[in-house]
Amino acid sequence: MEKKHKLLLLGDSAFAEIAFEYFQHDSDYEVVAFCVEKQFMKRNSLFGLPVVPMDEMESRYAPAEHSFFAANVYTQGNQLRTRLYQAAKDKGYKPASYISPHAFVWRNCKVGEHCFIFENNVIQPFVTIGDNVVLWSGNHIGHHSTIGANCFISSHVVVSGFCRIGEACFMGVNSTVSNNTNIGNKCVVGAAALVLSDVEDNQTVVGIWKKKKAT
């Protein structure tokens, strides 16, 4: 595959290694370096590429000539990835996305910038996905649903139809959201949780979530 764009990966964690594999071998991006905040520098190279301090990005890699992807997971409630994404944009770098050719994304879905969508995701008609969202492998996002910006959806999550997942949420492995359900901003939905009714902002959901009706 001909490489058309030069890419900086922000971070050198396990996700950065995985992102390198997908971008380098399954996209038209060529990864040229990993960039890490200076206080967290532990090595000078990875996969034969330089690992450089983030405060040297602009002097070594011209923003006009490079894209970036912040390869961070849900650390600090998605705040780390969000902060690095915004910082690189502010420097003039263009955010990159990866959407696996083995994901099913219906033609009228709207997917924001700086997203990473792994293989075997099913994204049905009329879905909207915000900026800076990670969908790990094997999720189902039902029709007419919305995933807010800065979310991390792990694996085998089921979001049914007409749902809204707020911004900066984490959805654990095998969690399920029933039809017509809204989850607020900055929520954590634990592994295998079953969400049967709306969730307010800043909540942690485990087990079966179903609000009792007022009597």
C-alpha positions as CSV (number, residue, x, y, z in Angstrom):
1,M,0.0,0.0,0.0
2,E,1.4,3.4,-1.0
3,K,2.0,5.6,2.0
4,K,0.6,9.1,1.5
5,H,0.7,10.6,5.0
6,K,3.4,10.8,7.7
7,L,2.1,10.0,11.2
8,L,3.2,10.7,14.7
9,L,1.9,8.3,17.4
10,L,1.5,10.0,20.8
11,G,2.5,7.5,23.4
12,D,4.5,4.3,23.5
13,S,2.2,2.0,25.5
14,A,0.7,-1.2,24.4
15,F,-2.0,0.7,22.6
16,A,0.6,2.7,20.7
17,E,2.2,-0.6,19.7
18,I,-1.1,-1.9,18.4
19,A,-1.9,1.4,16.7
20,F,1.5,1.2,15.0
21,E,0.6,-2.3,13.6
22,Y,-2.8,-1.1,12.2
23,F,-1.6,2.3,10.8
24,Q,1.6,1.0,9.4
25,H,0.3,-2.2,7.7
26,D,-3.4,-1.4,7.0
27,S,-3.6,2.3,6.1
28,D,-2.0,4.9,3.9
29,Y,-0.2,6.4,6.9
30,E,3.5,5.9,7.5
31,V,4.4,6.0,11.2
32,V,7.6,8.1,11.5
33,A,8.0,8.5,15.3
34,F,6.5,8.0,18.8
35,C,6.1,11.1,20.9
36,V,6.0,10.9,24.7
37,E,5.7,13.6,27.4
38,K,9.3,14.2,28.7
39,Q,8.7,13.1,32.2
40,F,7.4,9.7,31.1
41,M,10.3,9.0,28.6
42,K,11.6,5.4,29.2
43,R,13.3,4.6,25.9
44,N,14.6,6.2,22.8
45,S,13.3,3.9,20.1
46,L,10.5,1.5,19.4
47,F,10.2,-0.7,16.3
48,G,13.3,1.0,15.0
49,L,11.6,4.4,15.1
50,P,12.6,7.3,17.4
51,V,10.7,8.0,20.6
52,V,11.0,11.7,21.1
53,P,9.9,14.2,23.8
54,M,6.6,15.8,23.0
55,D,8.0,19.3,23.5
56,E,10.4,18.6,20.6
57,M,7.6,17.6,18.1
58,E,7.3,20.9,16.3
59,S,11.1,21.4,15.9
60,R,11.6,17.9,14.5
61,Y,8.3,17.2,12.7
62,A,6.6,20.1,10.9
63,P,2.9,20.3,11.7
64,A,2.0,21.0,8.1
65,E,3.6,17.8,7.0
66,H,2.5,15.3,9.7
67,S,-0.7,13.9,11.1
68,F,-1.0,12.4,14.6
69,F,-2.9,9.9,16.7
70,A,-3.0,9.9,20.5
71,A,-2.6,6.2,21.2
72,N,-3.9,6.2,24.8
73,V,-6.7,4.3,26.3
74,Y,-9.1,5.4,29.1
75,T,-6.5,6.6,31.5
76,Q,-7.8,9.3,33.9
77,G,-11.3,8.8,32.6
78,N,-10.3,9.4,29.0
79,Q,-8.8,12.7,30.0
80,L,-5.2,11.9,29.0
81,R,-6.1,10.9,25.4
82,T,-8.4,14.0,25.2
83,R,-5.7,16.3,26.5
84,L,-3.0,15.1,24.1
85,Y,-5.4,15.1,21.2
86,Q,-6.3,18.7,21.8
87,A,-2.7,19.7,22.4
88,A,-1.5,18.3,19.1
89,K,-4.4,19.9,17.3
90,D,-3.5,23.3,18.9
91,K,0.0,22.9,17.5
92,G,-1.4,22.5,14.0
93,Y,-1.1,18.8,13.5
94,K,-4.0,17.0,11.7
95,P,-5.8,14.2,13.6
96,A,-5.7,10.8,12.0
97,S,-8.4,8.1,12.2
98,Y,-8.3,4.3,11.6
99,I,-11.4,2.4,10.6
100,S,-10.8,-1.3,10.0
101,P,-11.9,-2.6,6.6
102,H,-13.2,-5.5,8.5
103,A,-15.7,-3.3,10.4
104,F,-19.2,-2.8,9.1
105,V,-20.0,0.9,9.0
106,W,-23.3,1.7,7.3
107,R,-23.1,4.4,4.6
108,N,-25.0,7.1,6.5
109,C,-23.2,6.9,9.8
110,K,-21.4,10.0,10.9
111,V,-18.0,9.3,12.4
112,G,-16.0,12.2,14.0
113,E,-12.3,12.9,13.7
114,H,-9.5,11.1,15.6
115,C,-11.4,7.8,16.0
116,F,-10.0,4.2,16.1
117,I,-12.5,1.5,15.1
118,F,-11.2,-2.0,15.3
119,E,-12.3,-5.1,13.3
120,N,-15.7,-6.7,13.7
121,N,-17.5,-3.6,14.9
122,V,-21.1,-3.4,13.5
123,I,-22.3,0.2,13.3
124,Q,-25.8,0.4,12.0
125,P,-27.7,3.1,10.0
126,F,-28.1,6.6,11.4
127,V,-25.5,6.2,14.1
128,T,-23.4,9.2,15.1
129,I,-19.9,8.8,16.7
130,G,-18.2,11.8,18.1
131,D,-14.6,12.9,18.0
132,N,-11.8,11.0,19.7
133,V,-13.6,7.8,20.2
134,V,-12.1,4.3,20.5
135,L,-14.2,1.2,19.6
136,W,-12.2,-1.9,20.4
137,S,-13.1,-5.1,18.5
138,G,-16.5,-6.8,18.2
139,N,-19.0,-4.2,19.3
140,H,-22.6,-3.6,18.1
141,I,-23.8,0.0,17.9
142,G,-27.5,-0.1,17.1
143,H,-29.4,2.2,14.7
144,H,-30.1,5.8,15.5
145,S,-27.7,5.7,18.5
146,T,-25.1,8.3,19.4
147,I,-21.7,7.8,21.0
148,G,-20.4,11.1,22.5
149,A,-16.9,12.5,22.1
150,N,-13.9,11.2,24.0
151,C,-15.4,7.8,24.8
152,F,-13.7,4.4,25.1
153,I,-15.9,1.4,24.1
154,S,-14.1,-1.9,25.0
155,S,-15.0,-5.2,23.4
156,H,-18.3,-7.0,22.7
157,V,-20.4,-4.1,24.0
158,V,-24.0,-4.0,22.8
159,V,-25.5,-0.5,22.4
160,S,-29.1,-1.0,21.2
161,G,-31.2,1.3,19.0
162,F,-32.0,4.9,19.9
163,C,-29.5,5.1,22.7
164,R,-27.3,8.0,23.7
165,I,-23.9,7.5,25.3
166,G,-22.6,10.8,26.8
167,E,-19.1,12.2,26.5
168,A,-16.0,10.7,28.1
169,C,-17.7,7.4,29.0
170,F,-16.1,4.0,29.4
171,M,-18.0,0.9,28.5
172,G,-16.7,-2.3,29.9
173,V,-16.4,-5.7,28.1
174,N,-19.7,-7.4,27.4
175,S,-21.8,-4.6,28.8
176,T,-25.2,-4.0,27.3
177,V,-27.5,-1.0,26.9
178,S,-31.2,-1.6,26.1
179,N,-33.2,0.3,23.5
180,N,-34.0,4.0,24.1
181,T,-31.6,4.4,27.0
182,N,-29.5,7.5,27.7
183,I,-26.2,7.3,29.6
184,G,-24.8,10.7,30.9
185,N,-21.4,12.2,30.6
186,K,-18.3,10.8,32.3
187,C,-19.9,7.5,33.3
188,V,-18.2,4.1,33.8
189,V,-20.2,1.0,32.8
190,G,-18.6,-2.1,34.2
191,A,-17.9,-5.4,32.5
192,A,-21.0,-7.4,31.8
193,A,-23.3,-4.7,33.2
194,L,-26.9,-4.5,31.9
195,V,-28.3,-1.0,31.6
196,L,-32.1,-1.0,31.4
197,S,-32.8,2.6,32.3
198,D,-31.2,6.0,32.0
199,V,-28.0,6.9,33.9
200,E,-27.2,10.3,35.1
201,D,-23.8,12.0,34.7
202,N,-20.7,10.8,36.6
203,Q,-22.2,7.4,37.6
204,T,-20.5,4.0,37.9
205,V,-22.8,1.2,36.7
206,V,-22.3,-2.5,37.8
207,G,-24.6,-5.5,37.5
208,I,-28.1,-4.7,36.5
209,W,-29.0,-1.0,36.4
210,K,-32.8,-0.4,36.5
211,K,-34.3,2.6,38.4
212,K,-37.3,1.8,40.4
213,K,-40.4,3.7,39.4
214,A,-41.7,6.3,41.8
215,T,-44.8,5.2,43.7
